[in-house]
Amino acid sequence: MADSRQTLIRSYLSAAVLVGLVLNLAFGWSWADPVAGLVIVVFAVREGLEAWRGDACTTPVSALTGERQVEACDCC
């Protein structure tokens, strides 16, 4: 679960960088690249806050595989 979430986030970040570079190259919008950087900062801060709070992974692996039921306050 965590690996798939990381892959999805990395694809969003790569897309933001690519869009910023393409807009800069195609239209000469020099502000597009810094805006893409701000998008990356928003994602990074959000992910950091989730990890700080412990919200990054709230379901234990054994519950995902069906080995046991999820209990209150379970953590990976």
HELIX and SHEET records of a PDB file:
HELIX    1   1 ALA A    2  PHE A   27  1                                  26    
HELIX    2   2 ALA A   32  ARG A   53  1                                  22    
HELIX    3   3 VAL A   61  LEU A   64  1                                   4    
END                                                                             
